[in-house]
Amino acid sequence: MFVAYVVFTLVTALVVGAIGVLDLRRVPAVLATSEAVDVPVSWVAPLGVPKVAATLGLLLGLAGWRWLGVAAGVGLVVFFILAVLTHLRARVYSTLWAPAGLVVLSAVTLWLGVAVPA
C-alpha cells in the first residue's frame, strides 16, 4: 500500500502543480473557464498559489513530513469541493469533470496519506 501512496501522491502533485502553474501564467483556457463559472479573472492567479503550495506540501509529506502532506491533502479536498460547487452554482457542466476528478484524486491521496504507516 506504500507504493500506492507514493504513486497517488506524485500523480496528484504533478497534476495540481501543473494546474497551479497554468493559473499563475493566466492561460487563456483557464481564464475562459473562470469567466464561465462567474469567478473573476483577477482571482485566477491568486487561486493558483494554494495549488502550488499544496503541491509542495504533498512532496514534503513524501520526504518525511507526513503531517504536511496530510494537511495539503485536506486543503486540496476542500478546495476542489468548492470548485465543484462553483461549477454547479453556475450550471456549467461541461468542465465539471475536472474539479470532480480532482476531488477524487485528492481524497484518495489524503486517505492513503493517513492510512499508510509512516
C-alpha positions in Angstrom: 0.0 0.0 0.0 3.0 2.3 0.5 3.6 2.1 -3.3 0.0 3.3 -3.9 0.6 6.2 -1.5 3.7 7.2 -3.3 2.2 6.9 -6.8 -1.0 8.7 -5.9 0.9 11.5 -4.1 3.2 12.0 -7.1 0.4 12.0 -9.6 -1.7 14.4 -7.5 1.3 16.7 -7.0 2.1 16.7 -10.8 -1.5 17.4 -11.8 -2.2 20.0 -9.2 1.2 21.6 -9.6 0.7 21.9 -13.4 -2.8 23.4 -12.9 -1.4 25.9 -10.4 1.3 27.0 -12.9 -1.3 27.4 -15.6 -3.3 29.6 -13.2 -0.3 31.7 -12.3 0.5 32.1 -16.0 -3.1 33.1 -16.7 -3.5 30.7 -19.6 -6.5 31.7 -21.8 -8.3 28.4 -21.4 -8.2 28.8 -17.6 -9.4 32.4 -17.9 -12.3 31.2 -20.1 -13.4 28.6 -17.6 -13.1 31.1 -14.8 -15.4 33.5 -16.6 -17.8 30.7 -17.4 -18.3 29.9 -13.8 -18.5 33.5 -12.7 -15.1 33.6 -10.9 -13.4 37.0 -11.6 -10.4 36.7 -13.9 -8.4 38.7 -11.3 -8.8 35.7 -8.9 -7.2 33.1 -11.2 -3.5 33.8 -10.4 -4.2 34.0 -6.6 -6.1 30.7 -6.8 -3.0 29.2 -8.3 -1.0 29.9 -5.2 -2.7 27.4 -2.9 -2.4 24.7 -5.6 1.4 25.2 -5.9 1.7 25.4 -2.1 -0.3 22.1 -1.8 2.0 20.5 -4.4 5.0 21.4 -2.2 3.2 20.1 0.9 2.4 16.8 -0.8 6.1 16.4 -1.9 7.3 17.3 1.6 4.9 14.8 3.0 6.7 12.1 0.9 10.0 13.4 2.2 9.2 12.7 5.8 6.9 15.5 7.0 3.8 13.3 6.7 1.6 15.8 8.6 2.3 18.4 6.0 1.2 16.1 3.2 -2.0 15.3 5.1 -2.7 19.0 5.6 -2.1 19.6 1.9 -4.5 16.8 1.1 -7.2 18.2 3.3 -6.7 21.6 1.7 -7.0 20.2 -1.8 -10.1 18.2 -1.0 -11.8 21.3 0.4 -10.5 23.5 -2.5 -11.8 21.2 -5.2 -15.2 20.5 -3.4 -15.7 24.3 -3.5 -14.7 24.3 -7.2 -17.4 21.6 -7.9 -19.9 23.7 -6.0 -18.9 26.8 -8.0 -19.5 24.9 -11.3 -22.8 23.6 -10.1 -23.9 27.1 -8.9 -23.1 28.5 -12.3 -24.7 25.5 -14.1 -21.5 24.9 -16.1 -21.4 21.1 -16.5 -19.1 20.9 -19.5 -16.0 21.3 -17.3 -17.3 19.9 -14.1 -15.4 16.7 -14.7 -12.1 18.4 -13.9 -12.8 19.6 -10.3 -14.8 16.4 -9.6 -11.9 14.2 -10.7 -9.5 16.3 -8.7 -11.7 15.8 -5.6 -11.5 12.1 -6.0 -7.8 12.1 -6.7 -7.1 14.4 -3.7 -9.3 12.4 -1.5 -7.6 9.1 -2.4 -4.2 10.7 -1.8 -5.4 12.1 1.5 -6.8 8.7 2.6 -3.6 6.9 1.7 -1.5 9.6 3.5 -3.5 8.9 6.7 -3.9 5.1 6.2 -0.3 4.1 5.3 2.1 3.8 8.2 4.8 6.4 8.2 
